[in-house]
Amino acid sequence: IIHGTIPNMVKQLIDHHKAFAAQREVRGKRIGVVGYSSPWLVASNVDYLLAKRRWGIEFIDIPMEEVYCLFYQIKDDDIGYEASVFANRAIACREGTPEDLLKAMRLYQAVKIICEKKKLDAVTLSCFSLIEKLGTTGCLALALLNDEGIPAGCEGDLQSIFTLLIAKTLTGQAGFMANPAFINDDLNEIVMAHCTIATKMVDQFIIRNHFETETGIAIQGILHPGGITMIKCAGECLDEYFVSTGQLIENTNYINACLTQARIKLDKPVDYFMRNPLGNHHIILMGDHEKVIHKFMQLNSCKLVE
C-alpha cells in the first residue's frame, strides 16, 4: 500500500521498484568460490541447492590449482604497466617490494581471467591458501575486482560474498567487507577493519603488507567520514539479515588490527555483535540505504536480526 504526500509516495514507488528490479537482476547470477571457506569463520556456510531455489543464484566451486596454473603463466612484463599505474595512485608505500606488487598483480590477472572464462558475476577467494603456495595475498586482486564492478570477497566467506553481490545490485556500490576489531558499548561505537578495500571507495590509500602474515600487498584505505549503512545476509539459504545506518567517525590506525580501519557509531545497539551476530564479517556501504535494503529483504521473506 502506497500512501502519504505526493513526494513521499514517489519515494516509496522508487524504493519498491529498486527492490523488484534487484530481485529480477539477482536471478541467474554466478558466484565463484575459489578454494574453500576459511575454517575459523563464524557462520559462513551456505546450502547451494537451497540458495539456488530461493534466490536463483548459483555457487561455482573452482579448484585453487586453476589459479596457480594461470598465475605461473602470467609474466611480469604482462602486468608491469598496471602495477606501475597502481603504485602511482597510492599516496605512500610503507611496506612491500616491487616484486611483491608484481606477484599481487599477477594474481589479480589470474582471478580476473577465471571470472571471464567462468562468466562469474562475483567471486570469493581462499586467501590464506595463496600465501603458502604463491607467497602473495589476494588483497590487491579483490580491491581491483571490486573497483571494476565485480563483487569480490575474502576467505571464501559465502554469506559475505552474497551480501556484497546484493549490495552492489541494490545500490550500484562496492562494499567494504570487514571484521569487528574493537567495540565500545558505552559510546555505541565499533571499529571495523580488513586488509583490502575497493580503491574507488576511499579518498586515498597506502600500500602496505598483509597484517596477519606480514607478506604480499595489502591496502590501507582512508574512507570519507559521513553516513554509512552496515549490512549482512546470513543463514544456510540466505534468509536472514542485519542492517543498520550509522556514522563513520574516523579512520583509526591501531597497530594490532587489519589495516583499513573505520570507527563507526551505529544507530542500532552495537551489543548486537556480542549477543547474536550474523558471523564476523559485515559489509559497509557509504550512504543511507536502509529502506531499500529492508524493502528488498522483506520482498524475499527474509528475517531481520537485531
C-alpha positions as CSV (number, residue, x, y, z in Angstrom):
1,I,0.0,0.0,0.0
2,I,1.4,3.4,-1.1
3,H,0.1,6.3,1.0
4,G,1.2,9.8,2.0
5,T,2.1,13.0,0.4
6,I,3.0,13.0,-3.3
7,P,6.8,13.4,-2.8
8,N,6.6,10.6,-0.2
9,M,4.7,8.3,-2.4
10,V,7.1,8.9,-5.3
11,K,9.9,7.9,-2.9
12,Q,8.1,4.8,-1.9
13,L,7.5,3.8,-5.5
14,I,11.1,4.3,-6.4
15,D,12.2,2.1,-3.4
16,H,9.7,-0.6,-4.4
17,H,10.9,-0.5,-8.0
18,K,14.5,-0.8,-6.9
19,A,13.7,-3.9,-4.8
20,F,11.7,-5.6,-7.6
21,A,14.3,-4.8,-10.2
22,A,17.1,-6.1,-7.9
23,Q,15.1,-9.3,-7.3
24,R,14.9,-9.9,-11.1
25,E,18.6,-9.0,-11.6
26,V,19.9,-11.3,-8.9
27,R,18.4,-14.4,-10.5
28,G,20.9,-16.3,-12.7
29,K,23.9,-14.7,-11.1
30,R,27.0,-16.9,-10.8
31,I,29.3,-16.7,-7.7
32,G,32.7,-18.3,-8.0
33,V,34.1,-20.0,-4.9
34,V,37.9,-20.3,-5.4
35,G,39.2,-22.8,-2.9
36,Y,37.2,-23.1,0.3
37,S,35.9,-21.2,3.3
38,S,38.5,-20.5,6.0
39,P,37.8,-22.9,8.8
40,W,37.9,-20.2,11.6
41,L,35.0,-18.2,10.1
42,V,31.8,-17.9,12.2
43,A,28.6,-18.7,10.3
44,S,29.9,-18.7,6.7
45,N,28.2,-21.8,5.1
46,V,25.5,-21.8,2.5
47,D,23.5,-24.7,1.2
48,Y,24.0,-24.3,-2.6
49,L,20.7,-26.0,-3.5
50,L,18.5,-24.0,-1.1
51,A,20.2,-20.8,-2.2
52,K,19.5,-21.6,-5.8
53,R,15.9,-22.4,-5.1
54,R,15.3,-19.2,-3.0
55,W,17.4,-16.7,-5.0
56,G,18.1,-18.2,-8.4
57,I,21.8,-17.9,-7.9
58,E,24.5,-20.5,-8.5
59,F,27.7,-21.1,-6.5
60,I,30.5,-22.5,-8.7
61,D,33.4,-24.3,-6.9
62,I,36.8,-23.6,-8.6
63,P,39.9,-25.5,-7.5
64,M,42.9,-23.4,-6.3
65,E,45.0,-25.3,-8.9
66,E,43.3,-23.3,-11.7
67,V,44.5,-20.1,-10.1
68,Y,48.1,-21.4,-9.5
69,C,48.3,-22.6,-13.2
70,L,47.2,-19.2,-14.6
71,F,49.4,-17.3,-12.1
72,Y,52.6,-19.0,-13.3
73,Q,51.6,-18.4,-17.0
74,I,51.4,-14.6,-16.5
75,K,54.8,-12.9,-17.0
76,D,55.9,-9.7,-15.2
77,D,56.0,-7.9,-18.5
78,D,52.3,-8.6,-18.9
79,I,51.4,-6.7,-15.8
80,G,54.3,-4.3,-15.2
81,Y,52.4,-1.3,-16.6
82,E,49.3,-1.9,-14.5
83,A,51.5,-2.4,-11.4
84,S,53.2,0.9,-12.1
85,V,49.9,2.8,-12.5
86,F,48.5,1.3,-9.3
87,A,51.7,2.2,-7.3
88,N,51.5,5.8,-8.6
89,R,47.9,6.2,-7.4
90,A,48.9,5.4,-3.8
91,I,49.9,8.3,-1.5
92,A,52.6,6.2,0.1
93,C,54.1,2.7,0.2
94,R,55.0,1.7,3.8
95,E,55.8,-2.0,3.1
96,G,56.0,-4.3,0.2
97,T,58.7,-4.5,-2.5
98,P,58.3,-4.1,-6.3
99,E,58.4,-7.9,-6.6
100,D,55.6,-8.2,-4.0
101,L,53.5,-5.8,-6.1
102,L,54.2,-7.7,-9.3
103,K,53.1,-11.0,-7.7
104,A,49.9,-9.5,-6.4
105,M,49.1,-8.1,-9.8
106,R,49.7,-11.4,-11.4
107,L,47.2,-13.0,-9.0
108,Y,44.7,-10.3,-9.9
109,Q,45.1,-11.1,-13.6
110,A,44.7,-14.8,-12.9
111,V,41.5,-14.4,-10.9
112,K,40.1,-11.9,-13.5
113,I,40.7,-14.5,-16.3
114,I,38.8,-17.1,-14.3
115,C,35.9,-14.7,-13.8
116,E,35.8,-14.1,-17.5
117,K,36.1,-17.8,-18.5
118,K,33.6,-19.0,-16.0
119,K,31.2,-16.0,-16.6
120,L,31.2,-15.2,-12.9
121,D,29.3,-12.2,-11.5
122,A,31.1,-12.3,-8.1
123,V,33.9,-14.3,-6.6
124,T,35.3,-15.2,-3.2
125,L,38.9,-16.3,-2.7
126,S,40.5,-18.6,-0.2
127,C,43.2,-16.0,0.6
128,F,45.3,-17.7,3.2
129,S,45.9,-20.7,0.9
130,L,47.6,-18.4,-1.6
131,I,50.2,-17.2,0.9
132,E,51.7,-20.7,1.4
133,K,51.7,-21.6,-2.3
134,L,52.4,-18.3,-4.1
135,G,53.9,-16.1,-1.4
136,T,51.3,-13.4,-2.0
137,T,47.8,-12.4,-0.8
138,G,44.5,-11.7,-2.5
139,C,44.1,-8.2,-1.1
140,L,45.1,-6.3,-4.2
141,A,43.2,-8.7,-6.5
142,L,39.9,-8.3,-4.5
143,A,40.3,-4.5,-4.4
144,L,40.7,-4.1,-8.1
145,L,37.9,-6.5,-9.0
146,N,35.6,-4.6,-6.7
147,D,36.8,-1.4,-8.5
148,E,35.7,-2.9,-11.8
149,G,32.2,-3.8,-10.6
150,I,32.9,-7.5,-9.8
151,P,32.0,-8.1,-6.1
152,A,35.0,-10.0,-4.6
153,G,35.3,-11.2,-1.1
154,C,37.9,-12.7,1.3
155,E,38.4,-16.0,3.0
156,G,35.9,-18.0,1.0
157,D,33.1,-16.5,3.0
158,L,29.9,-17.5,1.1
159,Q,27.4,-15.4,3.1
160,S,29.6,-12.3,2.8
161,I,30.1,-12.6,-1.0
162,F,26.3,-12.9,-1.4
163,T,25.9,-9.8,0.7
164,L,28.4,-7.9,-1.4
165,L,26.5,-9.0,-4.6
166,I,23.2,-7.9,-3.1
167,A,24.6,-4.6,-2.0
168,K,26.1,-4.0,-5.5
169,T,22.8,-4.9,-7.1
170,L,20.7,-2.6,-4.9
171,T,23.0,0.4,-4.7
172,G,25.5,0.2,-7.5
173,Q,28.2,0.5,-4.9
174,A,31.2,-1.7,-3.9
175,G,31.1,-2.6,-0.2
176,F,33.8,-2.8,2.4
177,M,33.9,-6.3,3.9
178,A,35.3,-6.1,7.4
179,N,35.7,-7.7,10.8
180,P,34.7,-6.1,14.2
181,A,38.1,-5.2,15.7
182,F,37.1,-3.1,18.8
183,I,33.7,-2.4,20.4
184,N,32.9,0.5,22.8
185,D,29.5,-0.4,24.3
186,D,29.3,2.9,26.2
187,L,29.6,5.1,23.1
188,N,27.8,2.5,20.9
189,E,30.8,2.5,18.5
190,I,32.7,-0.2,16.7
191,V,35.9,-0.3,14.7
192,M,35.6,-2.4,11.6
193,A,38.8,-3.5,9.8
194,H,40.2,-5.5,6.9
195,C,43.3,-5.5,4.7
196,T,41.6,-4.8,1.4
197,I,39.0,-2.3,0.1
198,A,37.9,-1.1,-3.3
199,T,40.1,1.9,-4.0
200,K,37.1,3.7,-5.5
201,M,35.5,3.7,-2.0
202,V,38.3,5.7,-0.4
203,D,39.7,9.2,-0.7
204,Q,43.3,8.0,-0.6
205,F,45.2,4.7,0.0
206,I,48.6,3.5,1.3
207,I,50.3,0.3,0.0
208,R,51.0,-2.0,3.0
209,N,51.6,-5.7,3.6
210,H,49.1,-8.2,4.9
211,F,48.5,-7.7,8.7
212,E,48.4,-11.3,9.9
213,T,51.3,-12.7,7.8
214,E,53.4,-9.5,7.0
215,T,53.6,-10.7,3.4
216,G,52.4,-9.6,0.0
217,I,50.4,-6.4,-0.7
218,A,47.5,-5.0,1.3
219,I,45.7,-1.7,1.2
220,Q,45.2,0.8,3.9
221,G,42.3,2.9,2.7
222,I,41.3,6.3,4.0
223,L,37.5,6.5,4.0
224,H,35.5,9.7,3.9
225,P,33.7,10.4,7.2
226,G,29.9,10.5,7.0
227,G,26.8,8.4,6.8
228,I,27.1,4.6,6.2
229,T,24.9,1.5,6.1
230,M,26.1,-1.8,7.5
231,I,24.5,-5.0,6.1
232,K,24.9,-8.8,6.4
233,C,22.9,-11.6,4.8
234,A,23.2,-15.0,6.5
235,G,21.6,-18.4,7.0
236,E,22.1,-21.6,5.1
237,C,19.6,-20.4,2.5
238,L,20.5,-16.7,3.0
239,D,17.1,-15.9,4.6
240,E,18.3,-13.7,7.5
241,Y,19.8,-10.2,7.5
242,F,21.1,-7.4,9.7
243,V,21.1,-3.7,8.6
244,S,21.8,-0.5,10.4
245,T,22.7,3.0,9.4
246,G,25.5,4.9,11.3
247,Q,28.2,7.5,11.1
248,L,31.8,6.8,10.1
249,I,33.6,9.0,12.7
250,E,37.3,8.5,11.8
251,N,39.9,6.3,10.2
252,T,41.8,4.7,13.0
253,N,45.4,3.4,12.9
254,Y,45.7,0.7,15.5
255,I,48.8,-1.5,15.2
256,N,47.0,-4.7,16.3
257,A,44.2,-4.8,13.7
258,C,43.9,-5.1,10.0
259,L,44.9,-2.1,8.0
260,T,41.8,-0.3,6.7
261,Q,40.0,0.7,9.8
262,A,36.8,2.7,10.3
263,R,35.4,3.8,13.7
264,I,31.6,3.8,13.3
265,K,28.8,5.0,15.6
266,L,25.9,2.7,14.8
267,D,22.3,3.7,15.0
268,K,21.3,0.3,16.3
269,P,22.7,-1.1,19.5
270,V,26.3,-2.2,19.0
271,D,25.9,-5.1,21.5
272,Y,24.3,-7.0,18.6
273,F,27.9,-8.0,17.9
274,M,28.2,-9.6,21.3
275,R,24.8,-11.1,21.5
276,N,23.9,-12.9,18.3
277,P,25.8,-11.5,15.3
278,L,25.4,-13.0,11.8
279,G,29.0,-14.0,11.6
280,N,32.1,-11.9,11.9
281,H,32.3,-10.3,8.5
282,H,29.9,-7.5,7.8
283,I,29.6,-5.1,4.8
284,I,29.8,-1.4,5.0
285,L,28.3,0.9,2.3
286,M,28.7,4.6,2.0
287,G,25.4,6.5,2.4
288,D,21.9,5.6,3.8
289,H,20.5,2.5,2.0
290,E,18.5,1.0,4.9
291,K,15.0,1.5,3.5
292,V,15.7,-0.1,0.1
293,I,17.6,-3.0,1.7
294,H,14.6,-3.6,4.0
295,K,12.2,-3.5,1.1
296,F,14.3,-6.0,-0.9
297,M,14.8,-8.4,2.0
298,Q,11.1,-8.3,3.0
299,L,10.1,-8.8,-0.6
300,N,12.1,-12.0,-0.3
301,S,10.5,-13.0,3.0
302,C,13.8,-12.7,5.0
303,K,14.0,-12.4,8.7
304,L,15.5,-9.3,10.3
305,V,18.0,-10.0,13.1
306,E,18.8,-7.2,15.6
